[in-house]
Amino acid sequence: MVDELEELEDLVHVTVGDLPSRGYGVMEEIRRQGKLCDVTLKVFEAALAWVRFDREQREVFLPELLSKIRLPLCRPQFLTDRVQQDDLVRCCHKCRDLVDEAKDYHLMPERRPHLLAFKTRPRCCTSIAGLIYAVGGLNSAGDSLNVVEVFDPIANRWEKCQPMTTARSRVGVAVVNGLLYAIGGYDGQSRLSTVEVYNPDSDTWTKVGSMNSKRSAMGTVVLDGQIYVCGGYDGNCSLNSVETFSPETDKWTVVTPMSSNRSAAGVTVFEGRIYVSGGHDGLQIFNTMEYYNHHTGTWHPVASMLNKRCRHGAASLGSKMFICGGYDGSAFLSVAEVYNSMADQWYLITPMNTRRSRVSLVANCGRLYAVGGYDGQSNLNSVEMYDSETNRWTFMAPMVCHEGGVGVGCIPLLTI
């Protein structure tokens, strides 16, 4: 795929006659496989460079080139300051329509279901390198932390970065447009509704709009550029409520609740839906799973996990969804499972090397990373990496600033 991107950047030398077989072929392969995250800038610039190389002959092809780019998923600033202002775009009515469509995606969310699916489905960032951030958590004394550190999987090294303004354990973490959001959690005295966002370019944290409900131990995911938080614990009971946050409007909106109250559940986006697995309601630990269709606002049950568990990790990678670790009410788990949606069935995979409750699972570089946790006796700073091709877990460099359960988010290195 990297070779295909390099070929795309060299398309200025492809003739008009060769474009359908070479130029469109490269773009279609990138679109079909969806293995590059946030390459829209590179694709956009490459398309314009190809047209400008022989503008008289190639300008007529620009609308179709732009139609193969995920403009609706661009940052609004990029659409306004770069795409909309380009002279090639401004001179073409069809290109301006494509830009207007992308702007409507941000301004009128209710129209998003009517756009072509590939235009609004983010490229999967699990197959390219990203930086993994470990946020908050607990120290050995059980105190909540504001500490943040970042892991480079290529260098296999952790480094400390700017701490949050608030100590947060059992915190929700999400990444949108290259920014890291720390949501809710527990500060050692009370559950939180506050949210702060980290900009890695400036190494600074900024407060944004608070949730409608205080909650910790909730599931947090991103779908179509919106942050969703599911369930959690408000200090009195486990929750079934779900909220969604729009970074553009800085507003939280309550959506359809889950069918069950779930705290410490595993939540991940898989095949364009939000899947919630396990968790507990204060009385029992679940093995059940349900998914949310954000287009219809409805929840649907699917096959239950093989093991009941809470405080486990969940992540999707390729065409599979994985869960690992957790607590089943009597034992701390190393057991891992994989879900196949076509068969609606779960299968066991190789267990982790370490029992891990309060573990965070994140996909990156085509691998899964299980970060931190609690083994029943002590908090863990260790990290394991799972290779689905070999079905093996391998220890990576341990965290340097954390012990115990942390919130985790991955910022891809290729950003707009």
NUZAVO-43478 format. One line per 3 residues: their letters; for each residue x negated, y negated, z of C-alpha. Coordinates in steps of 0.1 Angstrom, whole numbers. Layout:
<atoms>
A) X Y Z | ...
</atoms>
This chain:
<atoms>
MVD) 0 0 0 | -29 -24 7 | -41 -17 -29
ELE) -7 -25 -42 | -7 -59 -24 | -42 -66 -38
ELE) -29 -58 -73 | 1 -81 -67 | -23 -109 -59
DLV) -42 -103 -92 | -11 -103 -114 | -20 -137 -129
HVT) -38 -117 -156 | -8 -95 -165 | 9 -105 -197
VGD) 46 -111 -201 | 48 -79 -221 | 32 -59 -193
LPS) 52 -75 -165 | 81 -50 -164 | 58 -20 -162
RGY) 31 -35 -139 | 43 -67 -121 | 78 -56 -113
GVM) 66 -21 -105 | 43 -34 -78 | 70 -56 -63
EEI) 95 -28 -64 | 71 -5 -47 | 66 -30 -19
RRQ) 103 -35 -16 | 111 2 -18 | 86 14 8
GKL) 91 -15 31 | 57 -8 48 | 45 -44 49
CDV) 57 -68 75 | 60 -105 68 | 41 -104 35
TLK) 67 -128 21 | 42 -157 20 | 17 -136 0
VFE) 43 -123 -24 | 58 -157 -29 | 24 -174 -36
AAL) 14 -145 -59 | 46 -148 -79 | 42 -186 -84
AWV) 5 -181 -92 | 15 -157 -120 | 40 -182 -134
RFD) 16 -211 -133 | -11 -192 -151 | 10 -194 -183
REQ) 39 -216 -173 | 53 -220 -208 | 58 -183 -213
REV) 64 -171 -178 | 87 -197 -161 | 118 -179 -174
FLP) 109 -149 -152 | 107 -168 -119 | 143 -163 -108
ELL) 140 -125 -111 | 107 -126 -93 | 121 -146 -64
SKI) 151 -123 -63 | 127 -95 -52 | 114 -115 -23
RLP) 131 -114 11 | 137 -152 13 | 165 -150 39
LCR) 139 -135 64 | 115 -165 60 | 112 -189 88
PQF) 134 -220 81 | 104 -242 82 | 88 -222 54
LTD) 119 -223 33 | 122 -261 38 | 86 -272 37
RVQ) 71 -248 11 | 97 -229 -10 | 123 -256 -15
QDD) 96 -283 -22 | 78 -264 -49 | 82 -280 -83
LVR) 88 -246 -101 | 117 -239 -77 | 131 -274 -79
CCH) 133 -273 -117 | 152 -240 -118 | 189 -239 -109
KCR) 189 -201 -103 | 159 -205 -80 | 176 -232 -60
DLV) 206 -209 -56 | 183 -183 -41 | 169 -208 -16
DEA) 204 -220 -7 | 214 -183 -1 | 184 -179 22
KDY) 192 -212 41 | 229 -200 45 | 215 -169 62
HLM) 202 -191 90 | 230 -216 91 | 260 -193 87
PER) 253 -159 104 | 288 -147 96 | 279 -144 60
RPH) 249 -121 65 | 268 -89 60 | 276 -100 24
LLA) 240 -103 13 | 222 -75 -4 | 208 -51 22
FKT) 171 -52 11 | 171 -90 13 | 179 -90 50
RPR) 163 -58 62 | 129 -68 77 | 99 -49 64
CCT) 88 -23 88 | 58 -36 108 | 49 -2 122
SIA) 24 8 95 | 1 -22 96 | -20 -35 125
GLI) -4 -56 151 | -14 -69 185 | 4 -52 215
YAV) 12 -75 244 | 18 -62 279 | 39 -86 299
GGL) 47 -89 337 | 52 -57 357 | 41 -48 392
NSA) 9 -45 411 | -1 -17 435 | 17 -35 463
GDS) 49 -37 444 | 48 -74 437 | 61 -88 404
LNV) 34 -103 381 | 33 -131 356 | 1 -116 340
VEV) -1 -111 302 | -27 -92 283 | -31 -82 246
FDP) -43 -50 230 | -61 -48 197 | -56 -12 185
IAN) -83 -15 159 | -109 -26 184 | -93 -5 212
RWE) -97 -34 235 | -75 -53 260 | -79 -91 267
KCQ) -62 -113 291 | -41 -142 278 | -21 -171 292
PMT) 2 -160 320 | 40 -166 321 | 54 -195 341
TAR) 74 -170 361 | 66 -136 377 | 87 -109 360
SRV) 89 -72 365 | 114 -50 346 | 113 -77 320
GVA) 128 -76 285 | 103 -84 257 | 111 -92 220
VVN) 92 -105 191 | 108 -128 165 | 89 -147 138
GLL) 55 -141 154 | 67 -154 188 | 69 -133 220
YAI) 100 -137 242 | 100 -127 279 | 136 -122 290
GGY) 151 -119 325 | 135 -95 349 | 129 -96 386
DGQ) 106 -121 403 | 104 -103 437 | 134 -120 452
SRL) 162 -121 426 | 172 -110 391 | 166 -136 364
STV) 186 -150 335 | 158 -173 324 | 138 -168 291
EVY) 104 -181 280 | 86 -177 247 | 49 -173 240
NPD) 32 -188 209 | -1 -169 203 | -15 -196 181
SDT) -14 -222 209 | -16 -197 238 | 13 -215 255
WTK) 47 -205 271 | 78 -226 266 | 112 -222 282
VGS) 143 -216 260 | 180 -210 266 | 189 -187 295
MNS) 211 -156 292 | 248 -157 304 | 240 -130 330
KRS) 211 -123 353 | 196 -89 346 | 165 -67 349
AMG) 157 -33 335 | 177 -40 304 | 170 -29 268
TVV) 158 -55 245 | 155 -53 207 | 155 -75 176
LDG) 179 -70 146 | 183 -94 117 | 163 -120 134
QIY) 185 -120 165 | 176 -107 200 | 199 -83 217
VCG) 198 -73 254 | 218 -43 265 | 228 -34 300
GYD) 204 -37 330 | 209 -45 366 | 221 -78 381
GNC) 212 -71 417 | 246 -56 425 | 254 -30 398
SLN) 244 -16 365 | 258 -34 335 | 274 -25 302
SVE) 274 -60 289 | 254 -70 258 | 242 -104 247
TFS) 226 -117 215 | 203 -147 212 | 198 -169 181
PET) 164 -186 181 | 177 -211 156 | 205 -224 179
DKW) 188 -215 212 | 222 -199 223 | 232 -166 239
TVV) 265 -150 228 | 283 -121 245 | 292 -93 221
TPM) 310 -59 225 | 299 -41 257 | 286 -5 257
SSN) 309 23 266 | 289 30 297 | 271 10 324
RSA) 234 16 318 | 204 3 336 | 168 14 326
AGV) 180 29 293 | 159 34 262 | 169 9 235
TVF) 155 7 200 | 165 -4 164 | 168 26 141
EGR) 182 26 105 | 196 -8 110 | 215 0 142
IYV) 209 -4 179 | 205 29 197 | 208 31 235
SGG) 198 64 252 | 200 76 288 | 197 52 317
HDG) 217 53 349 | 248 36 364 | 236 38 400
LQI) 253 72 406 | 241 94 378 | 214 96 351
FNT) 226 101 316 | 214 121 286 | 240 105 263
MEY) 233 81 235 | 254 56 216 | 246 32 188
YNH) 259 -3 179 | 269 -14 145 | 264 -52 145
HTG) 284 -57 113 | 316 -43 129 | 308 -50 165
TWH) 315 -14 175 | 298 13 195 | 297 50 185
PVA) 285 81 204 | 260 104 188 | 241 136 199
SML) 229 136 235 | 192 140 244 | 179 174 254
NKR) 169 159 288 | 187 134 310 | 164 105 318
CRH) 161 68 328 | 131 44 328 | 118 61 296
GAA) 103 47 264 | 121 45 231 | 108 35 196
SLG) 115 43 160 | 87 52 135 | 95 60 99
SKM) 126 81 95 | 126 93 132 | 134 79 166
FIC) 113 89 196 | 117 89 233 | 92 98 260
GGY) 87 100 297 | 112 87 323 | 128 101 355
DGS) 155 127 356 | 165 123 393 | 141 149 406
AFL) 109 147 385 | 88 122 367 | 86 133 330
SVA) 59 137 304 | 84 153 280 | 90 137 246
EVY) 118 141 221 | 125 131 185 | 159 124 169
NSM) 169 132 134 | 199 112 124 | 207 133 93
ADQ) 211 163 115 | 223 143 145 | 200 165 166
WYL) 171 161 190 | 139 182 190 | 110 185 215
ITP) 76 173 205 | 42 176 223 | 46 160 258
MNT) 23 132 269 | -8 140 288 | 6 121 318
RRS) 39 119 335 | 53 84 330 | 84 67 344
RVS) 88 30 337 | 69 36 305 | 70 13 274
LVA) 68 28 240 | 59 7 209 | 52 16 172
NCG) 22 1 156 | -3 10 128 | 19 41 120
RLY) 14 54 155 | 33 53 189 | 17 37 220
AVG) 30 47 255 | 19 19 278 | 16 21 316
GYD) 42 36 339 | 45 54 372 | 36 91 378
GQS) 54 95 411 | 24 86 432 | 8 56 416
NLN) 12 29 390 | -6 36 357 | -27 13 336
SVE) -35 41 311 | -23 41 275 | -16 71 252
MYD) -13 70 214 | 9 96 195 | 1 106 159
SET) 32 122 144 | 12 139 117 | -9 159 141
NRW) 17 159 169 | -9 149 194 | -13 123 222
TFM) -47 106 227 | -58 83 255 | -67 48 244
APM) -84 20 264 | -65 13 297 | -50 -21 305
VCH) -74 -44 324 | -49 -66 343 | -19 -45 349
EGG) -7 -16 369 | 28 -1 366 | 57 -8 343
VGV) 52 -36 319 | 73 -51 291 | 57 -46 257
GCI) 60 -64 224 | 40 -61 191 | 32 -92 170
PLL) 21 -81 135 | -11 -96 122 | 4 -106 89
TI) 28 -134 96 | 44 -161 75
</atoms>
